[in-house]
Amino acid sequence: MDKLTKILASALVLLLLITIAFPPSLVSAATGTTFTKTTYKTTDLLNLRSSNSVSSNRLTTIPKNTSLTSSYRLGDWYKVTYNGKTGYVIGQYLTKVVTGTSFTKTTYQTTDALSLRQAASTSSTRLLTIPAKTKLTSSFRNGDWYQVTYNNKTGFVSGSYLKKVTMSSSTAYTTTERLNLRSAPTTSGALLLTIPTNQVVQSLSISSNWHKVTYGGKTGYVMGTYLKKGTASPASTPAGKADYSGAKMFVLTDSGSTVALRSAASVLSGQIARVGRGTPVIVTNSLHKTRGFVAVQTADGRRGYIEATYLTLFQPSPSNRPLIVIDPGHGGHDPGAVRSGLAERDIVLSVARQVASLLEGKVDLTLTRYTNDYYPTLGDRSAMSNAHSTSRFVSIHINASTALSASGAESFYYKGSTSVQLAQAIQQRLTSYAGMRNRNIHFANYAVIRGTQAPAVLAELGFLSNSTDRAKLASPTYQARYAQAIADGILATL
């Protein structure tokens, strides 16, 4: 045997020993994930392969819209069986099939401590435990399992431990004068706060002309003599609620661009589809937010997640228009300035909504928050604006001071001649339309306008600590004037 033959023979023996000691199944093995058996549907023609790799043998091709089940995943590869062949398919072309029944949103109360599970099964992963006597809302059921959201987690609970809550009826009234809210149905009851004129309250019950109402976070009694049945203005409707499911939103991105509809709430998850500007979606999770991911359903029934930054309540035009970002200050756990039962966050949200209504159809719009149960950080507000080709950013606030004589409106800018012009345009109209004392415009190093790349202004409508300003700030009539001033100021600088 010559030298070359001996070398080749030795190499062959060595390769054989390595193969025996480390078979391919062990060398390529990876840790996978076992989960509750789930049904998926293919979104395109899909190759079934012998292992979790595009270079592995193709066993067969699975047609589009084929239902498959899987309970094991290796990375983004799902183990499935089709036509008697078992192998792996890539999850990018699978969409989860949701089975169950949708119904009118209903409020329930837990009758015992109750596990919130990832899927409608006792064998599914437990996300957390919901305490007894907790109120939950649901509009989707799978068998006797109800889909709910609690502490920012969405999953399923057993209906055996839910009791339907019967909501008490109420009637809307408008105050015709400044009206004292008292702790008891008598003029000797402790004064809780004074409700301004022309405010809408919900009467829960009536006894001897005393109405039980809730206002400014307090429940008490007011004299019916100073109430008029009905609502005076849409502006006086209480702002927002936590449950946001069923809301129709639209994809907000540049014309010709698309955003990902993902299979899970992560940028690392597979893409179900790409959706373009103006695509309508229905929100399927209850949590209101303008950051992170929002669970949605498209018009053709596909369910997935879209980054909240790219969703708006206002339908954008087919082609790009100036984009205005309206920022109602504070929100959620941060009420802002509070005086006489009035909170800054409530008033500025009411004004912001009216600004949007006045601008709708003329420009493209989005708000940094839509309800009072949600608080985006200052950085979140700027980041939301910076993610788009924003034309103007306006943050709406209300002042307060220990000096009760301090009053008037003022507007702040950080940089740029357009920001100065925007501040001047809004300030001029706030003083003119609402008759506010003119405190002028000023440079300010406020984080929310400093961090925003577009021309940005922070407008202070008045002082909640001043009785004259406060009466205007609480009035739906004046809230409409503030909104008109801001809307006109924005349009004047475009």
Steps between C-alpha positions, in 0.01 A plus 500: 500500500659827393524809724202684342276196532593466868413867565161468331425178690589666832278799421208274415538310829515830693184630328320174582598527868374864517171398337452220753595717799305808385209403272350783287183500708705599805729748329211700345261460793357819643280566799138537391179612671198281570165684527127435503386353168402794281334523160659715230419583139760542225510848344685383186638186335729351763776238482498218757865417572671214678660732759499862610709634215434628148788277384336180629307259276162620373244231584201664329337838430197599707233710320393847615212520755571148632423438869785343698553421867823530696614463860878524450721780371873530423579868467253624239448149357182311595472121500188388308357199322346523151386216271671244723835685498643662813752780477555871557354817346611859555265702725517811282231348277268379777218691664333384818138389459284652772187299573222627717208741514499881506222671694401842634755624752382394845622570853558210740622461858718213618340287773833354615874538437533409134792396276554700182635252247671550166246283315153359564620193690594401856824360361596835349765723661370701799578869447384624843225464760207745502362575849140424599240776439701654216302659215600387150361561152480247219367489145644165386437147625650162409270238649469591868825700492479881482771723356580786742779747576633555853818685607597548134487125427241349265394136531209271586313430826245231580141624484413282801643771723349804330178678594337745261483854638175688445590862428292761683311738275569872509365815340704791369434852631671835442563748783330837443690676784808438712387210714624363835569125518429388858569183698133455592162599345467810720641855502677412825697223327875558468599694187710268282553744210319749277398391151529779239212616282420307183662173612349159421442264794342154514212471748515155663190543719256768620352554846293810588657701215854405609695323224783260577777575249873446443723789395874566524556154649257564788148363550246710687170685477382813315170690490290416193382861481822591319505208258364481146439160345729419204852591391602852409800418284698199381804674649366437849480123458735325747830427328586147407490166675747220545326246279605571144400179321290544186652838410561555129847632422702566185859430401701822502815488288641689205328450165651197327638358827370205699520371857511144625201307630681259730405164646599608853566821693870509415722633223659154495171326415401390151319733259148396404475781244609853414223761522501840336395853582133538590433126550211468752536260794288417804672503841452163673678571830343721766809691609524847352856593409699695244829311550590132481284259302123506450302183426287556190288324240499598133190524280576156352513339846875477556600551864839628605691787657599845371727749673275763661712785360365417154129505592264796523130554564487741207500368143795644306465614141622264224800727439712688752358814661651703785496278811400666828578331832281625786632424849249528790729544801514261796248210514466170686658514845606863441201740520713814463369809677192436719280769652140492627443148373622584148802320354726631224513163320119498452476850359798478263374168359161657431667794324738273305212292369323812380818627332517170313133528398562849361809388304364167376472493121747786458816329626608157628474453875600294798485550877757384755214370717128452439372425851571602858598152619830514310826687562771520232835628630642826367748296297218286360317811379805636317592157360151456358531830312855427386397165349303690233550791261323725750421858397392643837499376861282677760498402868199634693527583872346710778695707751468526879661719763501565874433863408124502439527822301717338231294467180509488123623289210859459382679289239851353494743397227847344508666558164439605140328796336196286406452406867509870589241578230279214622522622860411855393205382287351289780568758773337783304184295454482373858493857625258614230253209482484419871574847640800374694761732647801497265810363677679489160726232352828383656796273440487193728722194539204262547581137420191432287576782253878470530486134398263556207663551159199670335407862578358468851306716748374449855186708561381588852130589471463676834535459878285241674596670828334827392122510548432703182721281281365185667141588413600529133710185502209300643250640250423297185440830319850624578658160441363526146660847469839369617474219244413743219793723595747212483358356178499839325853572627627174353334556162633856483860373503471213250 
